[in-house]
Amino acid sequence: MIPGGGQPNMQQLLQQAQKMQQDLAKAQEELARTEVDGQAGGGLVKATVTGSGELRALAIDPKAVDPEDTETLADLIVAAVQAANENAQALQQQKLGPLAQGLGGGIPGLPF
């Protein structure tokens, strides 16, 4: 039988929630510092974003630049940035997923 009529120890729950919140903040800081890449056109255009999705760099191979066809270059840039953001989202899931799942474990009413 759990002391206190079956109610969980609120102090312990608060401490667990506080630790998870600290872990989540630390993981978010790490994501903001981590850079991931995406590319398009077989590497003609490369984009670098942080794990939180901030565009940091864009590299365009001169072979991708055709003054007569700027639409293709624009499409390659968009595709490279999208690929980098997809990689950032995967990194977010890897880093934050377990923490978000942990927040809901044992605490009724949390959406995780």
C-alpha positions in Angstrom: 0.0 0.0 0.0 1.3 3.4 -0.9 1.5 5.8 2.0 -0.9 8.8 1.8 -3.9 6.8 0.5 -2.4 5.7 -2.8 -1.4 9.2 -3.9 2.1 9.6 -5.4 4.7 11.6 -3.4 4.2 15.1 -4.8 7.6 16.2 -3.8 9.2 13.3 -5.7 7.0 14.0 -8.8 8.0 17.7 -8.7 11.6 16.8 -8.5 11.3 14.3 -11.4 9.5 16.9 -13.5 12.1 19.5 -12.7 14.9 17.2 -13.7 13.2 16.3 -16.9 12.7 20.0 -17.6 16.4 20.6 -17.1 17.3 17.7 -19.3 14.9 19.0 -22.0 16.5 22.5 -21.8 20.0 21.0 -22.1 18.9 18.9 -25.1 17.4 22.0 -26.8 20.6 24.0 -26.2 22.6 21.1 -27.7 20.3 21.1 -30.7 20.8 24.8 -31.3 24.6 24.2 -31.4 24.5 21.1 -33.6 24.6 21.5 -37.3 23.2 19.1 -39.9 23.4 19.2 -43.7 21.1 18.6 -46.6 21.9 18.5 -50.3 20.2 18.5 -53.7 21.2 18.0 -57.3 23.8 15.4 -56.4 25.6 17.8 -54.0 25.5 20.8 -56.3 23.6 22.7 -53.5 24.2 22.1 -49.8 22.4 23.6 -46.9 23.5 23.6 -43.3 20.9 24.2 -40.5 21.1 23.9 -36.7 19.3 21.0 -35.0 16.6 23.6 -34.2 16.1 24.4 -37.9 18.0 27.7 -38.3 19.7 28.1 -41.7 23.4 28.6 -41.1 25.1 28.1 -44.5 24.3 27.6 -48.1 26.9 26.3 -50.6 26.3 26.4 -54.3 28.6 24.7 -56.8 29.3 27.0 -59.8 28.1 24.2 -62.1 24.6 24.7 -60.7 24.5 28.4 -61.8 23.0 28.9 -65.2 21.8 32.5 -65.8 19.3 31.2 -68.3 17.8 28.8 -65.8 17.5 30.4 -62.3 14.3 28.4 -61.6 16.3 25.1 -61.4 18.8 26.7 -59.0 16.0 28.0 -56.8 14.4 24.5 -56.8 17.7 23.0 -55.8 18.2 25.5 -53.0 14.7 24.8 -51.7 15.2 21.1 -51.9 18.6 21.3 -50.0 17.1 23.4 -47.2 14.2 21.0 -46.9 16.5 18.1 -46.8 18.6 19.8 -44.1 15.4 20.6 -42.1 14.3 17.0 -42.4 17.6 15.9 -40.9 17.2 18.5 -38.2 13.7 17.1 -37.3 15.2 13.6 -37.2 17.8 14.8 -34.8 15.2 16.6 -32.7 13.2 13.3 -32.5 16.4 11.5 -31.5 17.3 14.0 -28.8 13.9 15.1 -27.5 11.7 12.1 -28.2 12.8 10.1 -25.1 12.5 13.2 -22.9 9.0 14.1 -24.1 7.9 10.5 -23.5 9.4 10.6 -20.0 7.4 13.7 -19.1 4.1 11.9 -19.4 5.2 8.7 -17.7 3.4 8.5 -14.4 2.0 12.0 -14.4 -1.7 11.9 -15.4 -3.0 14.6 -17.6 0.2 15.4 -19.5 -0.2 15.3 -23.2 3.0 13.3 -23.9 
